Amino acid sequence: MVLYNRTAGGHRRFSKLWLRLPLMGTIVRFAFVATYGRTMSTLLGAGVSVLNAIDIVEGMTKNDVIKGVLSVAKEQIAEGVGVALSMSGNKIFPSLMVKMVQVGEESGSLPEVLDRSATYYEKKVDMTVMTMISILEPAMIVFVGGIVLVVLLALYMPIFGMSEGVADTGG
């Protein structure tokens, strides 16, 4: 599995799998969107060009699907398309983020809008993780309880079996 992930095709398949998992995919996607917003906000605020900022963000992720989306966005921006339009049309960036970036572009306050969007998605990641933990906690308790039950039965069943043998012989 680890060796398969090191191949180009295997890594791409695992990248897609991570994004498709029901709860983990949402966490990975929102965490990336928050990182994208925070990093782009900082870089654009410092005067870095949009294309260079996207290059930097692209280097920050290991997910091939996300890298592909950023690569396409970078090409579109180089052709003269706006940042918001380059972000739309994929499953990585939520429509709310795209609309917020569009408003930021039109108003000239893109770094501030990206920063606010990043804060919003960081909170969404926190809430999703807390939801996942609250779901997993009872399941883990039941699982550990089942293991304890199996161990206790393995210890006591031979003792009960010996006591029945003694009672059958009339001892």
Disulfide bonds with the S-S distance in Angstrom:
none
